[in-house]
Amino acid sequence: MILTILYDVLLFLPLIFQIFFGNKSIKGNLRLKFWQISVISLIGQIVVAVVGSYLMRLIVMQSKFHDGFLAIIGSIMFNIILGVIVLLVILKQTNTQNNRQ
């Protein structure tokens, strides 16, 4: 139960980080530059994908789920989709940043 909640929260952290701190960086409220926020977000997405796959493996092992391999493949695909969404948010924020200048 706790692993499932941790997995769900962990998945969306890089996206929320990029949206929140990317907007603050564009407005000039942070010392970090926008590209630094974007790199941190992308590295975070990779780390979350690896840790999330490990957590999904632990969840599958605890539940004695017979088709656990399919759940792991599903989590990997969901991580890829979230990675694409993070990239789209970065592109949108870059466009917004260029329009402000």
N, C-alpha and C positions, 0 to 999 in steps of 0.2 A: 504494500500500500504506500509506504513512504517513498520507495524507489519510483513508483509510478508518478507521484506528485513531483518528486525531484526531477524526473525525466521531462515532464510537461513544462515545468518552470524553466529548466535549462535550455530547452529548445528555442525559446523566444527571446532569450537575453541579448544576443548580438543584434537582432532586429530592433528591439526597444532601445538599446544603447545607441545604435546608429541614428535612429529617428530623433531621440532626445538630444544627444550631445552634438550630432551633426547640425541640427537647427541652431543650437547655442553657438557653435563655432562659426556658422555663417553670419549670425548676427554680431559676432565679435565679442561675445561674453566670456570666452575661454582663452586661455593662453595657448592651448593646442591648436594647431592648424587643421583645416578640414581634411587634408590628405592623411594626417596622422590619425585622426578619428576613424577614417575609412579603413586604414590598414589595421588598426586595432580591432575593428569590427569584423574584417575578413579573417584575420587570424583567430579571433574568438569563434567565428563560425566553424572553422576547421577543427578547433579544439573541442567545441561542443559536439560536432559530428562524431569524433572519435570517442569521447566520453559517453555520449548518448548511445552509441552502438554497444559499448561495454555495459552500460546500465540496462539496455534492452536485453542483452544476453543474460544478465543476472535475473531480470524479471521473468524471462522465459524459463530459466532453470528453476526458479522458486515455484512457479505455477505448474510445473510438470506438463506444460503444453506440448502436444505432440508435433504440431506444425510450427515449431518455434523459428525455424529457418525463414519461413515466410514473414513472420513478424519482424525479424531483423532486416530482411530485404525491404520491407515497408518503411521501417524507420530510416534506413539509408536513403531511400527515394524521397521521403519527406524532408530529410536534411538537405538534399540536393535542391528541392523546390524552395525551401527557406533560404538557401544560399543565393538562388536566382532572385528571390524577392529582395534580399539585402542588396544585391547588385543593382536592381532597378531603383531602389530607394537612393542609393549613392548617386546614380545617374540623374535622377530627378533633383536631388539636392545640388549636384554640380551645375545643372541647368539653372536652378534658382540662384545659385551663387554668381554665375556669369551674368545673369540678367540684372542683378543688383549693382554690378560694377559698371 
